[in-house]
Amino acid sequence: MRSLDKSLFWEIFYHHEVVRADLARVFNVSAATISRSVSVLLSKHLVVETGATLPCRGRRPGLLLVNPRLGYVAGLELDRDRITAVITDVSSALLGRGAVPANPHNSVGNTLKDCRKAFDIALGDAGLDFSQIARLGVGHAGSLDVQNGICLDWERIPHWQGVQLLDALRETFRMEVTLDDRTRAVALALHLLVPENRRHRSAIYVQIGTGIGAGIFVDGRMLQGATSAAGELGHIVIDRNGPLCECGKKGCVEAYASIRATIARVGKGLDSGAKSSLRSKAASAAGLTVEAIVSAARQGDELARTALLETCEALAVGIANAAQLLNPSLAVLAGKFANVARVELLEAVTRTVRAQCFETISRGLEIRVATFRKDIAPVGCALLAALDVVDARQRESSAEST
């Protein structure tokens, strides 16, 4: 397969659906050249052409997308309180879903059993057999060495430190597995499945919750980094004399701006005697939550307002630093904290980016908060698997051509 054909294939995958005229503009070649390469991809059944879904006048251009029949894939999200599995085709059409409760304090073995249980539920929901699943994509919420398939840490629990997770997943499922950070799975899904996002070739998707990370797209492709560790925005140091982060360094963005850090800061204020409507929340069985803190801040509670502002400002500095370095045209704020504090967070990030970044960078950057989408993370995990499935199929096609 020629170089243009390969590049075209990946452009179609990452754009999800695209017309030939757009491809000609991206690659700066003639329509005839694009048509020749598209014909090769169509003949090899790597892509298909369908009727347009985009409004236009006159003749409706055909939409090109990766052939969904290249295979079925599974996605598995390991989060703190739930394991969710989905079955999709390689173009991310959701076919089945299953979920079971989770707890990092469970043993690794029991967690893997729960993973298989969620997978089996999703498989039954999809009406497919195990043999029909080409690959499993797994997104884990802990700290990973993706290159070596190791879970370095999860919730500071000893039995999750240094676990050979990729090998254990392969043993459990008896299939090929793609293991990656949950944040990158979310970023991949947000980029491919939200039309207004995928028109941006350079973008950063910031996931803000218990931890903070980012999925980064450069020139239309997701950035992995030399050791598959790109995107650790939460561990950018913004104050060398700041609070201790769970990673062992001082002054990381995450040490100021994770949900855990925000709640701890409010708790410390209450312990020091600050007046706050949150005192009753701290004494209740439910305890302090980020939802309660944001609500109190909006009602004028000074302790909550100060804590929320400090969180938003720390996030804004980290995102502005990333924008200054990467010069993306889009920054999407996602995750639980972004959903709860969307107004305050968007205002802080926008203000800080405008003040801290060069004008040539800030004027070209669109900043917005992601709209909540159910199962975006497990579908993103399935897309991680789909990446490897279509890559293998493309390599097979190239070998057949030589």
N, C-alpha and C positions, 0 to 999 in steps of 0.2 A: 504494500500500500504506500502510495506517495506521501511525502511530508504534508502537503496541503490537505490530502484526504484525512490524515490523522488529526491535524489541527482542526479541521472542519468538524470532525466527529465530536471532539471534546467541546468545541464551541456550542454545538447543538445540545450536548448533554447539560452543560452549565447554564445555557440560556433556557433550557426546558422546552421551549417551542420558539421557532424563529422562522422568518421568511427568507428566501434566497437573496432578496435585495439587501437586507441587513447584513448578511454574510459577505456580500460583495463589498460593502462599505467597510466592514471590520478588517478584511484582508486586503483591501485596496486592489482588487483584481476585477476583471470584467465579469459580467453576468454569464457569459458563455463559459468562462473558466470555472465559475462556481457550479454551473449546471453539469459540467463534465464530472466534477468531483462528487456532487450529490448523486449522480447516476451510478457511480461506483459504489457508494455507500448503500444506495437503494438495492442494487443488484446483489450485494452481500447480505442483505436483510439486517444491516446494522441500524438503519434508520427507516422511518416510515413517513409518508406525507399524508396529511389529513386536511379536511376543510378548515377554513379560517375561523377563529373565534374572535379575532380583533375586528372592530368596525372599520369599514373602509368603503369608498365609493368605487364604482366600476367593477372590474373583474376582481374576484376575491382571491388573493394569493394563497397558495397552499402553505400549511404550517409543517415544518420539519421537526421531528422529535425522535429520540432514541427509541428503537423498537421495543415496546414493553414486553414482547414475547421472548426476549433474550433470557428471561428467567424470573423466577420468584425468589424473593429474599425476605429475611426476617430481621426485625430490629428489636433490640432489648435494652431498655433503660433501667439502670440500677441507681435509684435515688434513695434518699435517707429513709423514707417511710413507705415506698412502694416500688415494686418491680412491674414494669409494663412491657408487654411484648406485642408486636404487630407483624402482620404478613402483608407485603406489598409486591407489586411488580417493579421492574427496574425504573419505571417512570414515576414511582411513588403513589400509585393508586392503592388506597387502603382496602384490603380484602378481609382482614380478620384482626381481632384484638383480644388480649387477655391480660389480667392484672391480678396480683396477689400482694398482701401486705409485706413490708420488709422492715428490717431493723439491723443496722450495722453491728449491733451487739450479738446477733446470731453468728454461729460459727460459719466459716467459709463453706464448709461442706453443706450445711443446711441452706445457706443462701443460694448455692448452686442448684440444689434440689428445687428451691422455690423458683429459680430462673427457668428450669425445665418445665415446671408446672404451668407457669405463665405462658411459655412457648406452646405447650400442648393445647392450652385453652384457645390461644390465637389460631393455631393450626386447625382445630376443629371448627372454629368460627368461620374460617376461610373455606372449609370444605376441601382441603388439600391433604395429600399424603406427605410424610416426612421426606420421602425420596424426591419430591418435587422442589424442595427448597435448595437453591444453589449455594447460598452463603448466609451466615449470620453476622450482623453488625451489632456491636455492644458498646454502649456509651456509659461510662462509669463516673460517678460523682466524686470519687476520691482522687488522690494525687497519683498519677501514673507515670511510669517510664514506658511510653508507648513503643519506642523502638525495640525494647527487649521484652515487652509484654508483662511488665511487673506492676502490681499495685504497691506503691511505696507507702501509702498511709490512707486511712479512711476514718475520719472522726476521732483520731488519736487513739484508736483501739488497737492494742498490741497484736491480736491475731490477724489483723489486716495489714500489717507492716511487712513488706518484702515478699508478698504472695506472688507466685508464678501464675498469674491470673489467666493469661492467654492459653497456656498449656492446660490449665484446669477446665477452661471453657471448652476447648477442643475435646478433651476427654469426656466431658459431660454430654456434649451434643453430637460427637462423632461426625463433625463437618468442619469445613474451613470457617474461620472466624476472623473478623476485622475488629480489633479493639482500639478504642480511641476515647479521648476526653469527651464527656457529655456536652461540654460547651461547644466543641466543634461540630458535634452532631446537630445541635440546635441552630448554629450558624448556617450550616449547609442547608437545612430545611428552610430556614427563613429566606435564604438567598434564592433557592431554586423555586420555592412554592409561592412566593409573594411577587406578583408581576411588577409592582413598582420598585421592588428591590433589585431584581435581576437585570434591570437595564443599567445598573451601576457596575462598572468593571472593577473598580477599586472601592472596597467597603470594609467596615469593621462592625462586628456584631458583639456587643458587650453584654454578658450574662451576669446579673447581679443578684445574689442570693446569699446562701451560707458561705459560699466562696465567690470569687470574682475572676472571670476569665474572658477571653475574647476569641472569636473566630475571624480570621482576616482573609480578605480576597484581594489579590493583586493581579491586575491585567486579566480578570475573568476567571482566575483559578484560586482555589483555597491554598493558603500558605501553610506548609507543614514545618519548615525549618530544617536545619541540618540534622537534628536528632528527634524530629517530630514533636518538638516541644514549643512551637511558636504560639503566642497568644496569652502568655502569663501576665496580663495587664494588672492583675491584683497584686503582683509582687514587684511592681515598679516602686522604687523607694522615693517617697516625696518629702521625707524628713528623716535624716540619719539619726536624729535624737528623739524620734517619735516612739510610740508604744511598740512593745514587742509583738511581732506577728507570729502566727503558728508555724511559719516556715523557719523561724529562728532568727530572722533579720529584724531590724527596727525600722519603723516608719513606712512600711508598705501601705499601698492604697487599701489593701484588704484589712489591715490592722485598724484603720479608721472607718471603713465604709461597708464591711460585710454586715449582714443582718445581726450576726452574733455580736460584733463590735458595737453596733448602734444600741442594742439592748443592754449590753454591759455598761456603756457610758451612762445611760439613763439610770441603771441600777446603782452605779457609783454615786451619781448625784443624789439619789434618794437616801443612800446610806450616809451621805454627808449632811443630811437634814434639809435638802432643798424642798420648798413647797411645790407640790404638783398634784394634779388630779389623778396621776398615775399611781399614787401610793396604794390605793385600794386594789388596783390591778396587780401590783407586785405582790400583794398579800394573798391574792386569790389563787385557787387551784390552777387556773389557766395560766397565771403568770403574765409577765410582760410579753407583748407581741409587737411586731413592726406595725401591724394594722392599728393597734391601740396608740402607739407613739405618733403615727402620722395623724390620726384623728384628733388626738389631744393638741398637737401642734397647730392644726387648722382652727382649733377652738381657742387659741391664744395661750396655751400652757407654755411658759417660758422654758422650762427644762426640756420638754419635748421639742420645742421649736429650735433650741440651740443644738440639741443632739442631731436633729434631722438636717439642719443647715450644715453642720460639720461633716456629716456623711456625704451630702450632696456635693459640697465643695471639694472633698478629697477625691470623689469619683470624677468630678469635672476636671481637676488637675491631671489625673491619670489619663483621661480620655484626650485632653488637649495635648498632652505630651505625645500620645500615640498618633494623633492627627498631624502634629508638627513633623513627626518622623516619616509617616506613611503617605500623607497627602491623599486620603481617600475622598471620594465625592459623597459618601454616605456613612453616617454613624447611626446604628440602630441600638437602642437601649432596651434590653429584654430581661426577663427573670422576675422573680417574686417582688423584689424591692421596686423595680421599675413599674410594675403593674400597680403597686399600692401608692407610690409617691410620684406618679408620672408628671404631675404639674410642677412640683418643686424641683425634681431632678432635671427635667427638660430645660427649665429656666436657668438653673445653675450651670449646666453644661454649655448651653448656648452662650451665656454671658462670659464664661471663662474662656471658651474657645475663641470668641471674638476678641477678648482682651489679651490672651496669651500667645495666640498663633499669628504668624505673618498674615497680612491681609490677603495675599495671593492664595493662601491655604484656606483661611476661614470663609472667604467669599464663595469658594467652590464646594463647600461642605454642607450637605443637608443633614439635619439632625432630627430624629424622631423616635418616639417610643413605640415598640412593637405592640400590635394588637394581639390580645391573648388568643391562642389557637390550641385547642385540645390536642394532645398527643403529638405536639410538634417535635418533642425530643425523641420518642421512639421511632417516629417516621424518619427523623434525621439519622438515627442509628441504622435504619434499613437502607437509607441512601448511602451511608458509608460502605455498606456491603455491596450496594449496586455499583459504586465506583469501581470496586475490585472485579466485579463480575463483568462489567462492560469493558474494562481494561484487558481482562483475559481474553474476552471474545474478539476484541480488536487485534490483539497480538496473534491469535489463531488465524484471523483473516489475513494479516500481513504475511504470516508464514506460508499460507496457502497461495499467496500471490507470487512468492519467490521461486 
